[in-house]
Every structure is written in structure tokens, then in C-alpha cells.
Amino acid sequence: MTARLPSLNGLRAFEAAARHLSFTVAASELNVTQTAISHQIRRLEEELGIRLFVRQNRALALTPEARDYLPGVRAAFNDLRLATDRLLRKDDGHVLTVSTLASLAAKWLLPRLSTFQEAHPGIDVRITTSTGLVDFSTGDVDAAIRYGRGHWAGVRADWLMADELFPVCSPALLAGDKPLRCPQDLADHTFLHTSGGYDDDWRLWLTAAGLPSNISKHAGVSFDLIFLTVQAAIDGHGVAMGRTSYVADDIAKGRLVVPFKIALPADAGFYLVSPEARADPPKLRDFRQWLKASVQNKA
């Protein structure tokens, strides 16, 4: 039996509230009252039979189920926007569609994107997420931010930034009853892993730190998206292997700390890629210049 889809208004309210972690800001964005947002989310929770938000010390937080649900909901709304644009044949001279990894979008790109929109209000940015290489021949995507060594045929690849690898954890974990003063203390903590292209991060770092790599195979939890791994570390569930692009903001805001001074350079980095045949229209040129400036300024 096919499951009935939940209320679209409820999903919109959930996506906005989850993105801002605020009912008030979500209400302002959707041009409704905060009470309406609360009612829509309550009805959505009743439809799903799952609690989506919890209040912690006057702050709003997602439940583990909501964190798992959010990427799919966000991707679905992005797909709807893109499909509507294609249906209405919107002037693509003002629409810039950028594909990237979901975790990079959530932890690095989206928090900065408002500065581009303020500088270029005439460009309508569409973000879509994918783990695979973009097929530019379809014409739906103008550019992509990808991780690798920059050797992709048929595209222009502009270098953006490299990552360093280092463990991160919640400040609360350091204040707990299990010390984390030296790398050897990791053996007493839960390792948080990310699958996919990050499977080897812990082994590489432990080897560089002079520790046996098999200690990371002790009790641990694995996630398929790195921003979920980072969120688990923020919530105090263990120690994650951080990458600069994904954890710099959380470290700056005190949500994460770096317990050790050992950092390992990654052997690849992030590039902005675009098809060689249409790599420099004004909208993409503006976005490329802004992106490079954001990286250089570490904004």
C-alpha cells in the first residue's frame, strides 16, 4: 500500500523551521504567523506519528528522526522549484542552478549565500544536491561544487579550497568524566564515522598521530552524510573526524572544539566546475568571483 503524503504546508513549515531552528524566522520567511507555523508542524507530527522538534534551554533542536528526514524534504522542494522553472520556461539568464554535496551545502554554502544574494539581487540561485557527477548535457545545472583533484574532462575547474582532517567534539564531552587530553584517550570514546568518500579519514589521522588505526573500529556510529556526523558530535554523542569546510563555523561559534593539535592535510580539495562551452556567462562569472572571495576571506 502506498503511504499517503503528508501536508505540503506542513512540510514547508518543517523545512523552513528546521533550516533556521526558529519558528519565528520560519513564519517571517513564509509570511504567516508563528502560531500558524506551530499548528502546521503539530499537524505534521500527528500525521507522521513522529516528534520533529524539541526545546532545549530556550533553543529549538531537531530530533534524530527529523535530522534524517530533513535532507529528503529539502531535496524534494529543490526539485519542485527546478521543475517549475523548466515548466514556465523562466529566463535562465537570471537563474543560476548550482549542484553540490548536501553536507557542503548545509554546513558551508547556505550560511554564506545571503551575501551573494544581497550583492546580486537580480540572480535567482537554485541549489540542488547530489553525490554523483553532474551531467551538464541536460542543461539543468550551470555549475557544480565538487571534491577531488580537478581532473575532469570537458569542464572548467576552478580551485576553491582544501580541507584539513582533525577530530572534533562537543565542549560538553571534554567536561565529562572521561578525559580527552591526548589521542590515546580516544579509546574510551565513541567514534563517529561518515561512509562514502570519508571511510578512510579516521585511519589516516590515527596513523599520523602514531596510534593503531584499529582503535577506531571500537564502539562507534556511522552516518551516510558528513553533516549528520558533525551534528552528532555537536550533540555530544562522540568524537567525529572533522574537515575544515564542514566544521569551521561550528568551531567559531563554540559548538565544537578541537581537542588535539594534530591536523592532517587532505589529498584533494573543492572545485567549482562548469561545462567548457558555457563556463563564463555573467551570472556564473559573478558567482565564481563571489565564491573565490568568500573562500579567501574565510567568510
Backbone as CSV, one residue per row, in Angstrom:
resi,resn,N_x,N_y,N_z,CA_x,CA_y,CA_z,C_x,C_y,C_z
1,MET,0.838,-1.188,0.000,0.000,0.000,0.000,0.881,1.248,0.000
2,THR,0.588,2.217,-0.864,1.369,3.442,-0.945,1.022,4.376,0.221
3,ALA,2.064,4.863,0.896,1.844,5.760,2.027,1.311,7.107,1.530
4,ARG,0.338,7.667,2.255,-0.226,8.965,1.894,0.785,10.055,2.217
5,LEU,0.986,10.981,1.285,1.927,12.074,1.512,1.382,13.028,2.565
6,PRO,2.237,13.530,3.435,1.779,14.497,4.438,1.488,15.853,3.808
7,SER,0.902,16.734,4.601,0.520,18.068,4.150,1.709,18.827,3.579
8,LEU,1.531,19.414,2.383,2.593,20.202,1.772,2.905,21.443,2.618
9,ASN,1.852,22.093,3.169,2.086,23.248,4.033,2.887,22.854,5.273
10,GLY,2.582,21.678,5.817,3.321,21.207,6.972,4.777,20.947,6.643
11,LEU,5.028,20.382,5.467,6.407,20.112,5.054,7.169,21.420,4.827
12,ARG,6.493,22.422,4.217,7.141,23.720,4.018,7.492,24.351,5.366
13,ALA,6.570,24.271,6.315,6.827,24.834,7.640,7.973,24.103,8.321
14,PHE,7.991,22.781,8.198,9.060,21.981,8.802,10.418,22.343,8.197
15,GLU,10.491,22.427,6.855,11.772,22.699,6.193,12.314,24.068,6.606
16,ALA,11.433,25.070,6.640,11.877,26.419,6.998,12.289,26.488,8.469
17,ALA,11.485,25.897,9.348,11.802,25.925,10.778,13.070,25.132,11.079
18,ALA,13.259,24.014,10.373,14.457,23.196,10.585,15.702,23.921,10.079
19,ARG,15.560,24.645,8.969,16.702,25.371,8.403,17.148,26.500,9.325
20,HIS,16.174,27.201,9.917,16.505,28.342,10.775,16.569,27.965,12.258
21,LEU,16.064,26.772,12.595,15.900,26.379,14.003,15.163,27.482,14.766
22,SER,14.105,27.975,14.127,13.298,29.040,14.729,11.933,29.070,14.069
23,PHE,10.869,28.956,14.853,9.519,29.106,14.323,9.272,30.559,13.899
24,THR,9.849,31.502,14.648,9.630,32.914,14.353,10.208,33.297,12.997
25,VAL,11.453,32.883,12.739,12.097,33.217,11.471,11.403,32.490,10.317
26,ALA,10.995,31.243,10.555,10.278,30.490,9.521,8.961,31.183,9.174
27,ALA,8.254,31.680,10.185,6.995,32.376,9.939,7.212,33.624,9.106
28,SER,8.275,34.368,9.403,8.574,35.573,8.635,8.899,35.221,7.179
29,GLU,9.666,34.166,6.979,10.032,33.763,5.618,8.809,33.346,4.807
30,LEU,7.889,32.618,5.431,6.719,32.102,4.728,5.529,33.064,4.781
31,ASN,5.736,34.223,5.436,4.702,35.267,5.500,3.430,34.766,6.189
32,VAL,3.601,34.046,7.288,2.481,33.601,8.115,2.832,33.923,9.572
33,THR,1.926,33.632,10.470,2.196,33.891,11.881,2.964,32.729,12.496
34,GLN,3.608,33.022,13.619,4.316,31.961,14.338,3.339,30.890,14.805
35,THR,2.133,31.303,15.183,1.112,30.338,15.599,0.764,29.387,14.464
36,ALA,0.684,29.928,13.245,0.383,29.081,12.090,1.478,28.048,11.873
37,ILE,2.732,28.471,12.008,3.851,27.531,11.862,3.752,26.432,12.919
38,SER,3.482,26.820,14.151,3.363,25.835,15.233,2.251,24.834,14.957
39,HIS,1.087,25.336,14.490,-0.037,24.449,14.201,0.287,23.519,13.040
40,GLN,0.921,24.045,11.987,1.252,23.212,10.830,2.229,22.106,11.205
41,ILE,3.211,22.432,12.026,4.187,21.420,12.432,3.555,20.406,13.366
42,ARG,2.661,20.882,14.259,1.978,19.942,15.148,1.125,18.960,14.351
43,ARG,0.421,19.475,13.325,-0.380,18.580,12.486,0.507,17.609,11.705
44,LEU,1.663,18.088,11.238,2.586,17.207,10.523,3.095,16.106,11.444
45,GLU,3.423,16.462,12.685,3.888,15.458,13.642,2.797,14.423,13.916
46,GLU,1.541,14.889,13.978,0.424,13.959,14.192,0.234,13.051,12.981
47,GLU,0.371,13.599,11.763,0.244,12.784,10.555,1.323,11.709,10.502
48,LEU,2.556,12.114,10.847,3.680,11.175,10.766,3.751,10.251,11.973
49,GLY,3.187,10.699,13.075,3.312,9.924,14.314,4.713,10.002,14.885
50,ILE,5.425,11.101,14.569,6.818,11.264,14.977,7.026,12.693,15.460
51,ARG,7.737,12.841,16.561,8.077,14.175,17.043,9.259,14.705,16.236
52,LEU,9.184,15.973,15.804,10.215,16.536,14.938,11.104,17.559,15.642
53,PHE,10.565,18.274,16.638,11.331,19.317,17.310,11.270,19.122,18.817
54,VAL,12.346,19.532,19.492,12.369,19.590,20.955,12.953,20.932,21.358
55,ARG,12.503,21.446,22.490,13.049,22.702,23.002,14.086,22.388,24.070
56,GLN,15.279,23.012,23.918,16.378,22.780,24.851,16.963,24.131,25.258
57,ASN,16.794,24.462,26.547,17.368,25.712,27.064,17.023,26.910,26.180
58,ARG,15.738,27.091,25.912,15.204,28.196,25.105,15.627,28.125,23.638
59,ALA,16.187,27.005,23.229,16.583,26.834,21.826,15.769,25.702,21.215
60,LEU,15.628,25.760,19.894,14.894,24.736,19.164,15.888,23.748,18.566
61,ALA,15.623,22.460,18.708,16.514,21.426,18.176,15.699,20.383,17.429
62,LEU,16.335,19.750,16.472,15.705,18.670,15.714,15.877,17.353,16.446
63,THR,14.861,16.510,16.389,15.002,15.156,16.886,15.855,14.361,15.898
64,PRO,16.425,13.232,16.299,17.199,12.409,15.349,16.383,12.030,14.120
65,GLU,15.085,11.751,14.317,14.239,11.392,13.174,14.102,12.572,12.200
66,ALA,13.985,13.786,12.754,13.849,14.973,11.904,15.131,15.236,11.130
67,ARG,16.290,15.016,11.765,17.563,15.223,11.059,17.683,14.263,9.881
68,ASP,17.193,13.048,10.042,17.221,12.082,8.934,16.230,12.460,7.835
69,TYR,15.103,13.057,8.230,14.018,13.381,7.297,14.332,14.633,6.474
70,LEU,15.036,15.602,7.103,15.234,16.920,6.502,15.913,16.895,5.127
71,PRO,17.026,16.170,4.918,17.673,16.226,3.595,16.745,15.820,2.455
72,GLY,15.899,14.799,2.673,14.967,14.371,1.640,13.902,15.406,1.359
73,VAL,13.387,16.040,2.410,12.366,17.081,2.238,12.963,18.277,1.499
74,ARG,14.167,18.685,1.924,14.823,19.826,1.278,15.096,19.538,-0.193
75,ALA,15.568,18.339,-0.499,15.842,17.968,-1.888,14.558,17.958,-2.712
76,ALA,13.450,17.500,-2.102,12.174,17.456,-2.821,11.707,18.863,-3.190
77,PHE,11.842,19.831,-2.273,11.443,21.203,-2.582,12.351,21.811,-3.646
78,ASN,13.645,21.494,-3.593,14.542,21.977,-4.645,14.137,21.410,-6.000
79,ASP,13.782,20.132,-6.031,13.350,19.508,-7.290,12.064,20.165,-7.801
80,LEU,11.135,20.480,-6.883,9.896,21.142,-7.293,10.174,22.519,-7.893
81,ARG,11.097,23.272,-7.268,11.429,24.594,-7.796,12.041,24.491,-9.189
82,LEU,12.962,23.534,-9.348,13.609,23.371,-10.645,12.603,22.941,-11.705
83,ALA,11.703,22.012,-11.346,10.705,21.543,-12.300,9.765,22.679,-12.704
84,THR,9.388,23.517,-11.744,8.506,24.644,-12.046,9.197,25.647,-12.959
85,ASP,10.486,25.898,-12.685,11.238,26.803,-13.558,11.256,26.295,-14.994
86,ARG,11.483,24.991,-15.155,11.515,24.427,-16.506,10.137,24.512,-17.162
87,LEU,9.079,24.240,-16.378,7.722,24.271,-16.910,7.360,25.662,-17.422
88,LEU,7.715,26.662,-16.660,7.358,28.035,-17.010,8.373,28.678,-17.946
89,ARG,9.413,27.928,-18.294,10.454,28.443,-19.188,10.985,29.780,-18.695
90,LYS,11.301,29.802,-17.431,11.805,31.046,-16.838,13.121,31.443,-17.500
91,ASP,13.327,32.735,-17.659,14.525,33.249,-18.308,15.758,32.791,-17.543
92,ASP,16.518,31.845,-18.136,17.649,31.290,-17.406,18.824,32.246,-17.319
93,GLY,18.707,33.420,-17.935,19.741,34.422,-17.746,19.769,34.967,-16.337
94,HIS,18.681,34.765,-15.594,18.606,35.255,-14.214,18.536,34.122,-13.195
95,VAL,18.569,32.880,-13.660,18.512,31.729,-12.757,19.842,30.992,-12.816
96,LEU,20.477,30.817,-11.679,21.747,30.100,-11.591,21.529,28.839,-10.758
97,THR,21.692,27.694,-11.391,21.496,26.421,-10.702,22.856,25.801,-10.400
98,VAL,23.098,25.554,-9.115,24.383,25.033,-8.660,24.148,23.715,-7.939
99,SER,24.895,22.716,-8.341,24.816,21.411,-7.688,26.008,21.245,-6.751
100,THR,25.769,20.633,-5.608,26.867,20.366,-4.679,26.492,19.222,-3.763
101,LEU,27.401,18.852,-2.903,27.134,17.815,-1.918,26.209,18.376,-0.836
102,ALA,25.300,17.552,-0.345,24.328,18.017,0.643,25.009,18.572,1.894
103,SER,26.063,17.903,2.349,26.727,18.351,3.570,27.444,19.676,3.370
104,LEU,28.086,19.861,2.214,28.761,21.133,1.951,27.733,22.250,1.836
105,ALA,26.593,21.963,1.213,25.533,22.965,1.116,25.053,23.371,2.504
106,ALA,24.800,22.385,3.352,24.228,22.666,4.670,25.218,23.363,5.600
107,LYS,26.484,22.932,5.578,27.448,23.403,6.567,28.326,24.560,6.085
108,TRP,28.416,24.788,4.771,29.304,25.854,4.305,28.618,26.842,3.362
109,LEU,27.965,26.341,2.306,27.458,27.241,1.271,26.239,28.047,1.728
110,LEU,25.207,27.369,2.240,23.968,28.061,2.576,24.143,29.157,3.631
111,PRO,24.970,28.946,4.673,25.139,30.033,5.644,25.743,31.299,5.047
112,ARG,26.412,31.200,3.888,27.069,32.347,3.274,26.292,32.923,2.093
113,LEU,25.328,32.195,1.601,24.699,32.533,0.323,23.961,33.869,0.365
114,SER,23.511,34.283,1.530,22.762,35.543,1.615,23.619,36.729,1.173
115,THR,24.942,36.662,1.381,25.802,37.772,0.972,25.858,37.879,-0.552
116,PHE,25.799,36.738,-1.252,25.754,36.786,-2.715,24.423,37.366,-3.176
117,GLN,23.335,36.948,-2.548,22.016,37.436,-2.938,21.883,38.934,-2.688
118,GLU,22.495,39.427,-1.617,22.468,40.868,-1.346,23.247,41.645,-2.400
119,ALA,24.383,41.074,-2.843,25.217,41.747,-3.840,24.653,41.621,-5.252
120,HIS,23.887,40.549,-5.510,23.364,40.289,-6.855,21.877,39.924,-6.774
121,PRO,21.026,40.870,-6.413,19.600,40.570,-6.232,18.906,40.130,-7.514
122,GLY,19.494,40.402,-8.659,18.863,40.014,-9.913,19.111,38.578,-10.316
123,ILE,19.961,37.852,-9.572,20.259,36.449,-9.885,19.515,35.551,-8.906
124,ASP,18.722,34.658,-9.447,17.927,33.724,-8.646,18.715,32.421,-8.521
125,VAL,19.275,32.149,-7.346,20.131,30.979,-7.150,19.293,29.770,-6.771
126,ARG,19.557,28.666,-7.426,18.915,27.391,-7.105,20.003,26.396,-6.706
127,ILE,19.873,25.820,-5.525,20.838,24.836,-5.039,20.213,23.453,-5.113
128,THR,20.902,22.531,-5.771,20.466,21.145,-5.815,21.603,20.272,-5.322
129,THR,21.286,19.166,-4.660,22.325,18.333,-4.071,22.387,16.982,-4.752
130,SER,23.616,16.482,-4.862,23.837,15.190,-5.494,25.206,14.671,-5.083
131,THR,25.349,13.365,-4.992,26.654,12.763,-4.712,27.369,12.354,-5.993
132,GLY,26.667,12.345,-7.119,27.261,11.937,-8.385,27.723,13.124,-9.204
133,LEU,28.510,12.848,-10.242,28.953,13.910,-11.138,27.773,14.422,-11.950
134,VAL,27.742,15.721,-12.179,26.649,16.343,-12.914,26.780,16.069,-14.405
135,ASP,25.651,15.765,-15.037,25.609,15.639,-16.489,25.192,16.993,-17.051
136,PHE,26.173,17.811,-17.435,25.878,19.159,-17.913,25.138,19.158,-19.246
137,SER,25.120,18.032,-19.930,24.456,17.991,-21.238,22.950,18.165,-21.130
138,THR,22.369,17.947,-19.943,20.926,18.116,-19.772,20.530,19.581,-19.755
139,GLY,21.484,20.466,-19.427,21.216,21.894,-19.418,20.535,22.407,-18.167
140,ASP,20.259,21.542,-17.174,19.550,21.971,-15.970,20.478,22.610,-14.941
141,VAL,21.761,22.257,-14.957,22.711,22.722,-13.946,23.776,23.581,-14.617
142,ASP,24.028,24.768,-14.041,25.018,25.676,-14.610,26.428,25.375,-14.111
143,ALA,26.544,24.980,-12.852,27.858,24.725,-12.260,27.686,23.774,-11.091
144,ALA,28.811,23.211,-10.652,28.780,22.279,-9.519,30.015,22.503,-8.661
145,ILE,29.851,22.312,-7.372,30.991,22.320,-6.453,31.291,20.864,-6.132
146,ARG,32.489,20.427,-6.502,32.833,19.018,-6.357,34.172,18.849,-5.651
147,TYR,34.309,17.702,-4.998,35.535,17.370,-4.274,36.365,16.404,-5.105
148,GLY,37.634,16.675,-5.228,38.508,15.782,-5.991,39.826,16.453,-6.285
149,ARG,40.481,16.027,-7.363,41.788,16.575,-7.740,41.710,17.490,-8.957
150,GLY,40.504,17.759,-9.447,40.337,18.732,-10.511,40.529,18.214,-11.911
151,HIS,40.685,16.909,-12.076,40.934,16.345,-13.404,39.649,15.728,-13.953
152,TRP,38.765,16.582,-14.473,37.521,16.107,-15.067,37.460,16.584,-16.519
153,ALA,37.169,15.679,-17.404,37.178,16.004,-18.832,35.988,16.890,-19.201
154,GLY,36.220,17.842,-20.092,35.140,18.638,-20.659,34.607,19.747,-19.782
155,VAL,35.273,20.034,-18.667,34.780,21.086,-17.781,35.902,22.035,-17.400
156,ARG,35.522,23.253,-17.067,36.446,24.187,-16.438,36.387,23.940,-14.936
157,ALA,37.544,23.784,-14.296,37.595,23.512,-12.856,38.381,24.622,-12.170
158,ASP,37.706,25.396,-11.329,38.343,26.487,-10.585,38.559,26.055,-9.139
159,TRP,39.809,26.110,-8.720,40.173,25.705,-7.357,39.510,26.621,-6.327
160,LEU,38.958,26.017,-5.270,38.340,26.794,-4.202,39.102,26.651,-2.888
161,MET,39.165,25.442,-2.362,39.772,25.284,-1.033,40.091,23.818,-0.772
162,ALA,41.016,23.612,0.168,41.355,22.265,0.637,40.937,22.142,2.095
163,ASP,40.840,20.919,2.535,40.480,20.645,3.922,41.673,20.105,4.702
164,GLU,41.597,20.260,6.014,42.450,19.510,6.927,41.549,18.562,7.711
165,LEU,42.117,17.446,8.137,41.378,16.448,8.907,41.830,16.504,10.361
166,PHE,40.883,16.555,11.290,41.220,16.575,12.709,39.973,16.222,13.511
167,PRO,40.125,15.578,14.654,38.965,15.215,15.476,38.296,16.452,16.068
168,VAL,36.976,16.369,16.212,36.202,17.430,16.856,35.166,16.781,17.773
169,CYS,34.754,17.534,18.778,33.729,17.023,19.702,33.036,18.195,20.368
170,SER,31.993,17.892,21.093,31.266,18.912,21.840,32.078,19.363,23.055
171,PRO,32.016,20.654,23.425,32.680,21.093,24.663,32.199,20.305,25.875
172,ALA,30.930,19.874,25.832,30.393,19.107,26.961,31.111,17.781,27.130
173,LEU,31.585,17.209,26.018,32.290,15.932,26.100,33.600,16.092,26.853
174,LEU,34.283,17.209,26.646,35.532,17.462,27.365,35.300,17.648,28.858
175,ALA,34.104,18.115,29.189,33.794,18.362,30.601,33.268,17.116,31.298
176,GLY,33.151,16.001,30.566,32.611,14.780,31.137,33.610,14.043,32.005
177,ASP,33.212,12.832,32.429,34.054,12.067,33.350,35.144,11.261,32.653
178,LYS,35.135,11.273,31.299,36.188,10.577,30.555,37.111,11.624,29.945
179,PRO,38.378,11.646,30.339,39.286,12.683,29.825,39.535,12.516,28.325
180,LEU,39.909,13.629,27.696,40.278,13.615,26.285,41.447,14.595,26.124
181,ARG,42.514,14.263,26.878,43.670,15.159,26.926,44.727,14.811,25.885
182,CYS,44.747,13.554,25.444,45.729,13.126,24.455,45.053,12.120,23.523
183,PRO,45.609,11.889,22.335,44.956,10.988,21.381,44.681,9.592,21.924
184,GLN,45.507,9.114,22.842,45.274,7.778,23.406,43.936,7.672,24.129
185,ASP,43.436,8.820,24.619,42.158,8.816,25.341,40.970,8.530,24.423
186,LEU,41.171,8.607,23.111,40.085,8.318,22.175,39.547,6.900,22.344
187,ALA,40.386,6.001,22.832,39.972,4.604,23.002,38.784,4.477,23.950
188,ASP,38.554,5.484,24.791,37.449,5.440,25.757,36.203,6.165,25.257
189,HIS,36.221,6.610,24.006,35.111,7.394,23.478,34.506,6.738,22.241
190,THR,33.297,7.155,21.925,32.602,6.649,20.737,33.119,7.364,19.494
191,PHE,33.495,6.595,18.478,33.935,7.157,17.207,32.714,7.383,16.306
192,LEU,32.629,8.567,15.725,31.567,8.891,14.770,32.165,8.860,13.362
193,HIS,31.584,8.045,12.499,32.129,7.827,11.164,31.174,8.362,10.100
194,THR,31.740,8.670,8.921,30.952,9.006,7.740,31.325,8.040,6.631
195,SER,30.320,7.438,6.032,30.581,6.486,4.961,30.775,7.227,3.643
196,GLY,30.861,6.494,2.558,31.077,7.125,1.255,32.542,7.436,1.050
197,GLY,32.852,8.675,0.696,34.231,9.052,0.407,35.057,9.398,1.617
198,TYR,34.523,9.190,2.828,35.232,9.593,4.037,35.621,8.400,4.908
199,ASP,35.487,7.184,4.365,35.698,5.983,5.172,37.108,5.905,5.757
200,ASP,38.082,6.479,5.054,39.474,6.305,5.459,39.995,7.427,6.354
201,ASP,39.163,8.430,6.662,39.653,9.602,7.383,40.230,9.251,8.757
202,TRP,39.500,8.454,9.513,39.976,8.114,10.853,41.277,7.323,10.783
203,ARG,41.370,6.363,9.865,42.586,5.555,9.769,43.789,6.431,9.455
204,LEU,43.623,7.362,8.500,44.728,8.235,8.121,45.176,9.104,9.300
205,TRP,44.215,9.680,10.024,44.580,10.570,11.125,45.228,9.787,12.267
206,LEU,44.687,8.649,12.619,45.252,7.848,13.705,46.674,7.404,13.379
207,THR,46.909,7.055,12.114,48.255,6.665,11.708,49.211,7.847,11.845
208,ALA,48.756,9.036,11.420,49.593,10.231,11.544,49.867,10.574,13.007
209,ALA,48.928,10.240,13.893,49.081,10.515,15.319,49.886,9.431,16.037
210,GLY,50.312,8.401,15.288,51.112,7.332,15.877,50.316,6.322,16.672
211,LEU,49.031,6.200,16.364,48.170,5.264,17.078,47.746,4.130,16.155
212,PRO,47.428,2.977,16.714,46.926,1.881,15.879,45.568,2.247,15.285
213,SER,45.413,2.079,13.986,44.182,2.505,13.322,42.982,1.672,13.738
214,ASN,43.220,0.476,14.292,42.076,-0.381,14.614,41.293,0.095,15.834
215,ILE,41.798,1.093,16.581,41.003,1.558,17.726,39.736,2.259,17.255
216,SER,39.728,2.742,16.013,38.516,3.392,15.509,37.420,2.383,15.206
217,LYS,37.757,1.101,15.239,36.753,0.065,14.974,36.033,-0.356,16.249
218,HIS,36.394,0.274,17.385,35.671,0.005,18.626,34.259,0.574,18.497
219,ALA,33.524,0.587,19.576,32.136,1.055,19.540,32.024,2.383,18.802
220,GLY,31.143,2.441,17.805,31.007,3.662,17.023,29.666,3.743,16.329
221,VAL,29.435,4.882,15.683,28.211,5.116,14.934,28.617,5.666,13.575
222,SER,27.932,5.223,12.514,28.261,5.669,11.160,27.057,6.359,10.523
223,PHE,27.328,7.413,9.741,26.295,8.171,9.043,26.650,8.238,7.561
224,ASP,25.637,8.428,6.709,25.912,8.484,5.272,26.185,9.904,4.787
225,LEU,25.935,10.920,5.622,26.211,12.305,5.262,27.051,12.944,6.359
226,ILE,28.083,13.695,5.954,29.012,14.215,6.951,28.359,15.257,7.862
227,PHE,27.360,15.998,7.359,26.756,16.996,8.249,25.950,16.319,9.367
228,LEU,25.478,15.090,9.141,24.836,14.339,10.228,25.874,13.895,11.255
229,THR,27.063,13.498,10.769,28.145,13.127,11.684,28.540,14.326,12.538
230,VAL,28.648,15.497,11.906,29.008,16.708,12.635,27.932,17.052,13.662
231,GLN,26.666,16.918,13.289,25.584,17.221,14.227,25.609,16.267,15.414
232,ALA,25.927,15.004,15.163,26.029,14.039,16.266,27.145,14.437,17.223
233,ALA,28.259,14.957,16.682,29.344,15.430,17.550,28.894,16.646,18.354
234,ILE,28.184,17.576,17.706,27.665,18.751,18.411,26.745,18.328,19.559
235,ASP,25.951,17.290,19.326,25.011,16.811,20.337,25.670,15.979,21.430
236,GLY,27.001,15.769,21.314,27.732,15.080,22.373,27.705,13.574,22.317
237,HIS,27.428,13.014,21.126,27.329,11.558,21.010,28.658,10.865,20.763
238,GLY,29.740,11.621,20.586,31.037,11.009,20.366,31.988,11.989,19.716
239,VAL,33.080,11.450,19.181,34.119,12.259,18.535,34.067,11.998,17.036
240,ALA,34.022,13.058,16.247,33.956,12.938,14.793,35.277,13.360,14.178
241,MET,35.553,12.840,12.979,36.685,13.330,12.220,36.204,14.522,11.402
242,GLY,36.645,15.699,11.778,36.184,16.907,11.122,36.996,17.238,9.887
243,ARG,36.350,17.917,8.951,37.020,18.509,7.796,36.741,20.012,7.847
244,THR,37.769,20.797,7.568,37.691,22.245,7.773,36.404,22.857,7.232
245,SER,36.032,22.503,5.990,34.876,23.125,5.346,33.585,22.870,6.107
246,TYR,33.516,21.742,6.799,32.267,21.338,7.435,32.178,21.747,8.906
247,VAL,33.293,22.068,9.546,33.257,22.312,10.992,33.754,23.692,11.395
248,ALA,34.316,24.468,10.460,34.912,25.757,10.835,33.896,26.681,11.512
249,ASP,32.684,26.767,10.965,31.674,27.650,11.561,31.275,27.189,12.954
250,ASP,31.119,25.873,13.129,30.702,25.355,14.438,31.806,25.544,15.479
251,ILE,33.063,25.470,15.052,34.166,25.740,15.975,34.165,27.213,16.357
252,ALA,33.988,28.089,15.374,33.993,29.534,15.640,32.874,29.939,16.595
253,LYS,31.733,29.222,16.525,30.582,29.562,17.363,30.549,28.771,18.675
254,GLY,31.598,27.972,18.910,31.709,27.269,20.184,30.887,26.002,20.296
255,ARG,30.288,25.555,19.193,29.510,24.315,19.235,30.402,23.087,19.193
256,LEU,31.606,23.255,18.647,32.582,22.175,18.585,33.931,22.692,19.078
257,VAL,34.740,21.779,19.575,36.115,22.112,19.959,37.056,21.102,19.310
258,VAL,38.319,21.495,19.200,39.360,20.629,18.636,40.248,20.189,19.800
259,PRO,40.149,18.933,20.235,40.860,18.519,21.442,42.364,18.341,21.260
260,PHE,42.838,18.137,20.021,44.258,17.882,19.783,44.799,18.840,18.717
261,LYS,46.114,19.021,18.677,46.741,19.945,17.738,47.164,19.264,16.435
262,ILE,46.941,17.975,16.311,47.376,17.239,15.122,46.327,17.361,14.031
263,ALA,46.711,17.920,12.888,45.817,18.039,11.732,46.512,17.416,10.530
264,LEU,45.743,16.751,9.711,46.290,16.036,8.557,45.772,16.683,7.276
265,PRO,46.650,17.135,6.377,46.165,17.705,5.116,45.461,16.654,4.271
266,ALA,44.331,17.036,3.693,43.643,16.140,2.763,44.378,16.151,1.427
267,ASP,44.224,15.082,0.651,44.964,14.988,-0.611,44.155,15.492,-1.804
268,ALA,43.035,16.149,-1.557,42.210,16.686,-2.636,41.533,17.954,-2.108
269,GLY,40.663,18.542,-2.915,40.000,19.757,-2.479,38.729,20.014,-3.256
270,PHE,38.113,21.177,-3.004,36.858,21.544,-3.645,37.125,22.456,-4.851
271,TYR,36.378,22.195,-5.914,36.470,22.972,-7.146,35.068,23.403,-7.566
272,LEU,34.995,24.565,-8.215,33.774,24.952,-8.919,33.950,24.509,-10.369
273,VAL,33.096,23.636,-10.835,33.217,23.115,-12.197,32.014,23.560,-13.028
274,SER,32.284,23.807,-14.296,31.241,24.229,-15.229,31.632,23.739,-16.625
275,PRO,30.660,23.509,-17.492,30.976,22.997,-18.831,31.808,24.007,-19.615
276,GLU,32.832,23.535,-20.299,33.732,24.431,-21.020,32.988,25.319,-22.012
277,ALA,31.936,24.787,-22.630,31.230,25.531,-23.679,30.424,26.703,-23.134
278,ARG,30.069,26.678,-21.864,29.295,27.778,-21.281,29.756,28.043,-19.845
279,ALA,31.071,28.280,-19.741,31.685,28.431,-18.419,31.728,29.870,-17.933
280,ASP,31.314,30.849,-18.772,31.534,32.231,-18.343,30.392,33.196,-18.647
281,PRO,29.122,32.784,-18.522,28.050,33.774,-18.637,28.096,34.710,-17.431
282,PRO,27.515,35.907,-17.522,27.625,36.884,-16.426,27.183,36.338,-15.073
283,LYS,26.063,35.604,-15.022,25.571,35.117,-13.733,26.571,34.155,-13.078
284,LEU,27.198,33.295,-13.897,28.169,32.346,-13.358,29.476,33.039,-13.022
285,ARG,29.866,34.001,-13.826,31.086,34.753,-13.532,30.959,35.488,-12.197
286,ASP,29.795,36.088,-11.951,29.579,36.774,-10.667,29.637,35.786,-9.504
287,PHE,29.021,34.625,-9.693,29.010,33.638,-8.617,30.418,33.108,-8.366
288,ARG,31.179,32.867,-9.422,32.552,32.365,-9.275,33.413,33.364,-8.513
289,GLN,33.306,34.650,-8.887,34.099,35.677,-8.202,33.721,35.774,-6.729
290,TRP,32.413,35.715,-6.449,31.968,35.784,-5.051,32.451,34.568,-4.267
291,LEU,32.374,33.388,-4.871,32.760,32.161,-4.199,34.233,32.180,-3.841
292,LYS,35.072,32.598,-4.784,36.505,32.663,-4.519,36.816,33.687,-3.417
293,ALA,36.119,34.814,-3.448,36.332,35.829,-2.414,35.910,35.316,-1.040
294,SER,34.816,34.569,-1.002,34.339,34.011,0.273,35.364,33.050,0.858
295,VAL,35.973,32.245,-0.004,36.981,31.290,0.446,38.222,32.041,0.950
296,GLN,38.685,33.027,0.192,39.887,33.752,0.559,39.709,34.545,1.844
297,ASN,38.496,35.086,2.032,38.211,35.865,3.237,37.820,34.993,4.414
298,LYS,37.674,33.683,4.141,37.206,32.726,5.151,35.925,33.222,5.792
299,ALA,35.061,33.790,4.940,33.807,34.370,5.444,32.857,33.280,5.880
